[in-house]
Amino acid sequence: MQPLTQAEAVARAALVRVRSYRVDLDLTGTPDGPRFASTTTVSFTCRTPGAGTFVDVRAVALEDVQLNGRGVDVDRARWQGGRLPLHGLEAENTLVVRAVMECTNTGEGLHRFTDTEDGEVYLYAQSFLDDAARVFACFDQPDIKAPLHLTVRAPEAWEVRANGAGTRVAPGRWEFTPTAPLATYVVSLVAGPYQVWSREHDGVPLALLCRSSLAPYLEDQAPEIFELTAACLDHYHALFGIRYPFGKYDQAFVPEFNMGAMENPGLVVFRDELVFRSAVTEAERERRAVVIAHEMAHMWFGDLVTMRWWDDLWLNESFAEYMGTRVTAAATRFTQAWTSFAVGRKSWGYAADQRPSTHPVAPLEVPDSAAALLNFDGISYAKGASALRQLVEWVGDDDFLAGLRAYFATHAFGNATLDDLLAALARASGKDLSGWAEAWLRRPRLDTLRPQVRLDDRGAYAAVEIVRTEPVEAPAARPHRVGLGVYDSAPGGGAVTLRRRVLVDLEPAAPGGRTAVPELVGTAVGRLLLVNDGDLTYAKTRFGPGDLERLGEVLPDLADPLARAVVWSAAADLTRDADWPAGEYLALAVRALRTERSVAVLEDVLHFTAGTVVDCYLPARDRRAAREALVDACRSVIDSVAGPGPGSGPGPGPGQGWLLAAARGLISCAQQPEVPLLRDWLDGRGVPAGLVVDPDLRWRLLGRLVVLDAAGEAEIGAELAGDPSTRGAEHAARIRAAVGDPVAKARAWKTVTEDQVSSVRLVAATALGFWQPGQDDLTAAYVERYVADMPRLAADRSPHAVRQLAAAAFPRYAVAAGTVAAVDQLLGRPDVGPVLARVVVDAADDLRRALAARELHQASHPGGWPEPPPAGPSPADPGPSGPSPAGVEPVSG
C-alpha cells in the first residue's frame, strides 16, 4: 500500500470534512474463512466543489461504489493500491462503498485467530496506524475525525463489542450507539465467543473480555484489574477535571496482538499475555498496571484531543507514558513504579537515543505514514516522558495541570499540535516554553552529567561541580533541574541512606558546562555522590572515580530502590558505551544481586547481565565462568527466599517474586552441571519451597535443556501435547528453532523467510529461537542468508510484520567484524526499504557496541574473567602479600 504523505494529508484535510461514517460489517462467514463484507457510507463536505481526492480502501473486491447516487467506474489497478479516486465532488457528498475484505494473520486490520485449545474463532480490529482501510472505506488520517455509526452481523453465539455501546437487536445482529468524533486509527471491534465480566464505577460501565480458554485465569484476576481501572479513573478525573468522555470502558484481552495494548476509546485492546496463566512477579503485575494506566491516559491524550499529524506523536505517547507511570505510583499499590521506569523503560530510551537512528521527541517533519511507524520507539515513549517529568519540575505541578486542563477544554474532540500545547502551558505558568521545547523536543540525543569534587584536609567537600557535556554531533543547550545526593551509612556500617540532597539548576550558558554546587561545601564526604538523585532529568550520568570503585561495596547496602535503579542504569550505560569493562559490571551484578530488594531491579539487571553482558560483551572464553557466577548468585537469592528469612513462607508475595525472578535467572544461565537440576525441577523433584513449576516455567526449563543438548524433539512434542495452548505453540516454535541440529536450523529458517500461512506471532517466535549463543558453527552461514533473504521478506510482508520478523531474525549473537560488514552491505542495497533499514541500523549499532565492549574487556582482563590471582610464593621466596591486582575484585564462590 502506498503510504500517505504529510503533504497529501494536509491537502485532503483542507478539502474535505467528514460528517459521519456508517459502517455495516457482515462477519457471519468468518468462522469458516477469512473474508467478510463491509459496506461504508461516508457523509462529507467538500470546500472546493468540482475538486477530486481519494478515499482509502484495502479490499479484496469492490462490489459497488456510489458517489452522490452515481456509480463510480472503479479502476482496479488504482484501488488495489489502497486508494479509490473520487472526482467531481459536490459541496455535500455521500459515498457508499460495498466491498469484500479479508481478515489477516498479522495483527493488522481485522485479525482472525483460531484457538488451538477449543477450535473457536476470534476476531479483533486493529486500525492503527493506517489499517482502518482494511475494515472500512475511510479518509485514514488522524486529523479527519468523525462520529462512527456501526452495525454488525455475526454468528448468533458471538459477543460483539465496539467503541460505542452495543445492543443485540436480533439474533446475530448488533447495533452500536454513534460515537463522539474519532480518528480512524482508534476505530475497533472484537467479535467471537469472548467471555465478559462487567462492573460499574462512578457511573462508568466497565467490562473485561477474553477468549474462553483464558477465562478461568481472568476470573481470578478480574477483581485486581477492575480495582486498578477504578483507581486510575478516579485519579485522572481529579487531575484533569474532565470526566472520561467516551461512555463505557471495555478492556479486551485478545490473541496475537502486535503491541502491548491500543487505546481505542470505549474498547481498549490488550495482548492477552497480560492475562497471566502462570505465576508472575509483583514487577510483572506492576507493568500490567502501568499499561492499564497508560492506555487510560490516551482517552484524553490522543482520543479526546488528537495530534494533527504523526510529527506530534509525542502528544500521545510521551504523555501516556508519563501519566501512566505517575498515576500508577500515586493511585495504586504499585508505589515504586518510577523505580521500574528508571531501570527499565528509561534505559530503553537511553539506548534508542544513542543509536544512529535517533530522532527528536517532536521531529519537525514526518514525511509519510511509513516513516511514522519507525518513531514508535524508546524516544517517543520513555525520553518524551522523561522530558515531561523535567518540565513539571520547571513549571510546577499546579501550573502544568492547569495548562493541560485548558488544552483539553480548547481542543476537545478535535486536533492539536505542539504549539497548541505549549501555548496552554505558557498561559498557565507565565513562562515562555519555546526555548525549553527547542532544546528538549526538537533536538536528538542526550547530555552527560558527571561530578567533579575537591576535598579539604578534613575530608569534606571544598568544591563540588556538575559538568554537563553535550553530544558533539547534536548540541542542544538543554537546561536541567537535577538532584545531587550524598549517601552514607551510620558509623559502624549498615544501610547506606541519603544524608543530604540538593536540587541544582544546570543552565546551558554555564561556562564550560560547569555548575558549582556551593550548598555542599563543608559537607562530609559520603560513600556515594549520586548525580540525578531522584531521577528527575534525562541524561547519561557518571560517577566520581572513588564512587565507581566503591560501587561493589555500596550498592548492596543502598536502601532507596530508586537510587539503586539510577546507579544500575548508569553502570549499564557505562558498560554499553565501553567506558567500563564488562567484567567489572558483571562482578558488580554477581555481588549486588544477592541482596537486591526490588524485584523490578532484580529482573532488569539479570536480563541485561545474562542476555547482553554475558552473551554479547564477553568473549567465549569467559562465558562459562560468568554463567557459573550468575547461577551462584541466583542460588543465593533462592536460598534466602525459599528457606528461612525475609519474604519466605507460603502464598503469593514479594518473596515469591524474588524466588521466581531468581529461578528464571538461574535457568537462563544454566550449563551442563545444572542439567540434572533442571530435569529434576521439570519432573517436580527438589523444587524450592514456594516455586511453582507451571506451564510457562516448564517451557523455560525445557528450552534451556534443548539449548544444552539435553532434550530434543521428543520432549518438545510431549510438552506441547500437555500444553496445546497458543502460548504453548509459540514456546514450541521458539524452542524447536533452538535445537542444535543443521536440519532443525534449516527448517526454522525456511519458516522465517517463507511461511505466510502461519500467524506472524508464530513465525516471529521461530525467529527468536533461531540464534543462540554457543551455536556459532551451526548458524555462521545464516549471517549471509539474512543479508540475502531479508529484502525479499520485506517486499512480501507488511511493515508491521517486517519490523517484527527482521528484528527477531537478526544475528544478534554473531558478534564479529564480519557480521557488521555483511549487514552494512545489506544497508547499501537499493531494495532494503525504510522499515528493514531501521531494524538493521539499530541492530548493527548493538553489534558495534558489543565489539567495543569485548575489546575493552579483553584488554582489562587479559588472563580471563575473573582475573586469576597472583601465583603464590614458593617456600624459598615468601614474597610480598597483599590484594590482587588493582581494579580486580575476585568473585567469591
CORPE-V829254 format. One record per helix or strand of 3 or more residues. SS is the DSSP state (H for helix, E for strand). FROM is the first residue (numbers start at 1). TO is the last residue. If there is no record, write none. Layout:
BEGIN
SS;FROM;TO
SS;FROM;TO
END
This chain:
BEGIN
H;6;15
E;16;26
E;35;46
E;53;56
E;61;67
H;76;79
E;83;86
E;92;102
E;109;114
E;121;126
H;132;134
E;146;153
E;159;162
E;166;170
E;173;176
H;184;186
E;189;192
E;195;201
E;204;210
H;212;240
E;249;254
E;267;271
H;272;274
H;282;297
E;305;307
H;310;312
H;314;331
H;337;353
H;369;374
H;379;395
H;397;411
E;414;416
H;418;429
H;434;441
E;448;455
E;460;469
H;472;474
E;480;489
E;496;506
H;511;513
E;514;516
H;518;520
E;528;531
H;545;557
H;561;576
H;582;595
H;599;617
H;620;642
H;654;669
H;672;682
H;695;707
H;713;722
H;726;738
H;742;754
H;760;770
H;776;779
H;782;796
H;799;808
H;817;827
H;834;860
END
